[in-house]
Amino acid sequence: MSEAVLVRREGRVLVLVNNNPAARNAISPGFYEGLAAGLAQADADPETGAVVLTGAGNFFCAGGDLQQLAKRRELPPAGRRERIEALHDAIRAIGACSKPVIAAVEGGAAGAGVSFALACDMLVMARDAYFSVAYVKVGLSPDGGATAFLSKLVSRQLLTELALTGDRIGAGRLDALGVVNRLTDSGRAEAEAIALAARIAEGPRRALGRIKTLCLQAPDNALEAQLDLEAHHMVESLGDAESSEGIAAFFDKRAPRFRALRAASGEPS
């Protein structure tokens, strides 16, 4: 595993830490590889129920390394596009991971850091943290899906203002807009994200993956397409041992024992 991304386990939660604190966790060489490896580990490991993505120190991610970006200016257009696609593949990998991924944001997220935070399935932010779509300040336009993610969360007018000015938008306003799942005191975002991830990780593993897929595709699907996708996953769920246990627990007036179910089927609990 690349040292650009530190990995540790907290029970059934895998914590991935962007490890470049000297540069406010700007994207460093090896970050994409380390992130992809960490997500693949979570995907393949039945002991992992959820993932938390955060940054070392007191900042989530400052986005692209401007020294690296300056060097990319010397590349031909095809070379520049190749580097951007590496970023986009990393963004795609978060959505493709079958486990829920929760961002824990301290300090702030700027540039592509905003994209990484919003690519996650849920968002925990410290009250004094912020987002900044800061590309315009260095003569660039956004990448990493920043405009796509934000367009589903805020008005076109606010998106345009954020992108044209590069101004910060604070966690409090993001929370009021419904973007933030948990707002915490400074220094508590990671702990709160791990607690939320641990709660989710106790749930039915296959159902969680199906729910993530539905939630990811819902904003872009037409109603008929989403109804078809829901029907497909419901058919699968109804034939799954997880729903058998969940329904039995409801009628028995007890908590479902999904961990015991996994152990009985030979999966780690």
C-alpha positions in Angstrom: 0.0 0.0 0.0 1.4 3.4 -0.9 2.4 5.7 2.0 0.5 8.4 0.2 -2.5 6.8 1.7 -2.4 5.3 5.2 -4.7 2.5 6.0 -6.0 1.3 9.4 -8.9 -0.7 10.7 -11.4 0.4 13.3 -13.6 -2.7 13.8 -15.4 -3.2 10.6 -14.5 0.2 9.3 -11.5 0.7 7.0 -10.0 4.2 7.4 -8.1 5.6 4.4 -6.0 8.7 5.2 -4.6 11.1 2.6 -1.1 11.4 3.9 0.5 14.7 2.7 -0.1 17.0 5.7 2.9 19.3 4.9 1.0 20.4 1.8 -2.5 20.3 3.3 -2.9 16.9 1.8 -2.6 18.1 -1.8 -2.7 15.2 -4.2 0.7 13.6 -4.1 2.5 11.0 -6.3 1.1 7.7 -5.3 -2.3 9.0 -4.0 -4.4 7.6 -6.8 -2.7 4.2 -6.6 -3.0 4.1 -2.8 -6.7 5.2 -2.8 -7.5 2.6 -5.5 -5.7 -0.1 -3.5 -7.5 0.8 -0.3 -10.9 0.8 -1.9 -10.1 -2.5 -3.6 -9.1 -4.0 -0.2 -12.4 -2.8 1.3 -14.3 -4.2 -1.6 -12.7 -7.7 -1.4 -12.7 -8.0 2.4 -16.0 -9.3 3.9 -14.8 -8.0 7.3 -15.0 -4.5 6.0 -18.5 -3.0 6.2 -17.8 0.6 5.4 -14.9 3.0 4.6 -13.9 6.5 5.9 -11.8 8.8 3.8 -10.0 11.6 5.6 -6.8 13.7 5.6 -3.8 13.6 7.9 -3.5 16.5 10.3 -6.2 19.2 10.2 -7.1 19.5 6.5 -9.0 17.1 4.2 -7.4 17.9 0.8 -6.1 21.0 -0.9 -6.6 19.5 -4.4 -4.0 19.4 -7.1 -0.3 20.0 -6.4 0.4 23.3 -8.3 4.0 22.3 -8.9 2.8 19.1 -10.7 0.1 21.1 -12.5 2.8 23.6 -13.8 4.8 20.7 -15.2 1.7 19.3 -17.0 1.4 22.6 -18.9 4.4 21.4 -20.9 2.7 18.2 -22.0 0.7 17.9 -25.2 -3.0 17.9 -24.9 -3.2 14.1 -25.0 -0.7 13.9 -22.1 -2.7 16.4 -20.1 -5.9 14.5 -20.7 -4.2 11.3 -19.5 -3.3 12.8 -16.1 -6.9 14.2 -15.7 -8.3 10.8 -16.5 -6.2 9.3 -13.6 -8.0 11.8 -11.3 -11.3 10.8 -12.8 -10.6 7.1 -12.4 -9.9 7.7 -8.7 -13.3 9.6 -8.4 -15.0 6.7 -10.2 -13.4 4.2 -7.8 -15.2 5.7 -4.8 -18.6 5.2 -6.4 -17.6 1.7 -7.7 -16.7 0.5 -4.3 -19.5 -1.8 -3.0 -19.1 -0.5 0.6 -20.4 2.9 1.7 -17.7 5.5 1.8 -17.9 8.4 4.3 -15.8 11.6 4.0 -14.5 13.1 7.2 -13.6 16.8 6.5 -11.5 18.8 8.9 -10.2 22.3 7.9 -11.3 22.3 4.4 -11.4 20.8 0.9 -10.3 22.8 -2.1 -10.2 22.1 -5.8 -10.2 18.3 -6.5 -10.5 17.9 -2.7 -14.1 19.0 -3.0 -14.6 16.4 -5.7 -13.2 13.6 -3.5 -15.4 14.7 -0.5 -18.6 14.8 -2.6 -17.8 11.6 -4.5 -18.2 9.8 -1.1 -21.7 8.5 -0.1 -21.9 10.6 3.0 -20.2 13.6 4.4 -19.1 14.6 8.0 -17.6 18.1 8.4 -16.2 20.1 11.3 -18.1 23.3 11.9 -15.1 25.5 10.9 -14.4 23.5 7.7 -15.2 24.8 4.2 -15.2 23.9 0.5 -13.6 26.0 -2.2 -13.9 25.4 -5.9 -10.7 27.4 -6.2 -9.6 26.6 -9.8 -10.4 30.1 -11.1 -7.9 31.6 -8.8 -5.0 30.0 -10.8 -6.7 30.4 -14.2 -8.1 26.9 -14.4 -11.6 25.4 -14.8 -12.9 22.6 -12.5 -12.3 18.9 -13.0 -12.9 15.7 -10.9 -16.6 16.1 -11.2 -16.9 19.1 -8.9 -19.5 20.8 -11.1 -21.4 17.6 -11.5 -21.6 16.8 -7.8 -22.4 20.4 -6.8 -25.1 20.8 -9.5 -27.1 18.1 -7.7 -26.8 19.8 -4.3 -27.0 23.6 -4.9 -28.7 25.9 -7.3 -27.1 26.7 -10.6 -26.7 30.3 -9.5 -24.8 29.2 -6.4 -22.7 26.7 -8.3 -21.8 29.4 -10.8 -20.8 31.8 -8.1 -18.6 29.3 -6.3 -16.9 28.3 -9.6 -16.5 31.9 -10.9 -15.2 33.4 -7.6 -13.4 30.5 -5.9 -14.9 31.8 -2.6 -15.3 29.5 0.3 -18.6 28.0 1.4 -18.6 27.1 5.0 -19.8 23.8 6.6 -22.7 25.6 8.3 -24.1 26.8 5.0 -23.5 23.4 3.4 -25.3 21.8 6.3 -28.3 24.2 5.9 -28.4 23.2 2.2 -28.6 19.5 3.2 -25.2 18.6 1.9 -23.7 17.5 5.2 -24.8 14.4 7.1 -23.1 15.3 10.4 -21.7 18.6 11.6 -19.2 18.3 14.4 -16.9 20.3 16.6 -13.4 20.9 15.2 -11.2 17.8 15.6 -14.2 15.5 15.9 -15.1 14.8 12.2 -13.1 11.6 11.9 -14.4 10.1 15.1 -18.0 11.0 14.1 -17.5 9.5 10.6 -16.1 6.3 12.1 -19.0 6.0 14.5 -21.5 6.5 11.6 -19.6 4.0 9.4 -19.5 1.5 12.2 -23.3 1.7 12.7 -23.9 1.2 8.9 -21.3 -1.6 8.8 -23.4 -3.7 11.1 -26.2 -3.8 8.5 -26.9 -6.4 5.8 -23.9 -6.4 3.5 -25.5 -7.2 0.2 -28.4 -4.9 0.8 -26.1 -2.1 1.7 -24.3 -2.5 -1.7 -27.7 -2.5 -3.5 -28.8 0.6 -1.7 -25.6 2.5 -2.5 -26.1 1.7 -6.2 -29.7 2.9 -6.1 -28.7 6.2 -4.4 -25.8 6.8 -6.8 -27.9 6.3 -9.9 -31.2 8.0 -8.7 -30.2 11.6 -9.5 -29.4 10.8 -13.2 -32.0 8.1 -14.0 -35.4 8.9 -15.4 -38.2 7.5 -13.3 -38.8 4.4 -15.4 -35.1 3.5 -15.4 -35.0 3.9 -11.6 -38.1 1.9 -11.1 -36.6 -0.9 -13.2 -33.4 -0.7 -11.2 -35.3 -0.8 -7.9 -37.3 -3.8 -9.1 -34.1 -5.6 -10.1 -32.5 -5.1 -6.7 -35.7 -5.9 -4.8 -36.1 -9.2 -6.6 -32.5 -10.1 -5.6 -33.1 -8.9 -2.0 -36.2 -11.0 -1.6 -34.3 -14.1 -2.5 -31.4 -13.3 -0.1 -30.9 -14.8 3.4 -30.5 -11.2 4.6 -34.2 -10.4 4.0 -35.2 -13.7 5.5 -33.4 -12.8 8.8 -34.6 -9.2 8.7 -38.2 -10.1 8.3 -38.1 -12.8 10.9 -36.5 -10.4 13.3 -39.3 -7.9 12.7 -42.0 -10.4 13.6 -40.0 -11.7 16.5 -39.6 -8.1 17.8 -35.8 -8.4 18.1 -32.8 -6.8 16.4 -31.8 -8.6 13.2 -28.6 -10.7 13.6 -26.9 -9.9 10.4 -23.4 -10.6 11.8 -24.5 -14.0 13.0 -26.0 -14.7 9.6 -22.6 -13.9 8.0 -20.8 -16.2 10.4 -23.3 -19.1 9.8 -22.7 -18.8 6.0 -19.0 -19.0 6.5 -18.3 -15.3 6.1 -16.3 -13.4 8.7 -18.7 -11.5 11.0 
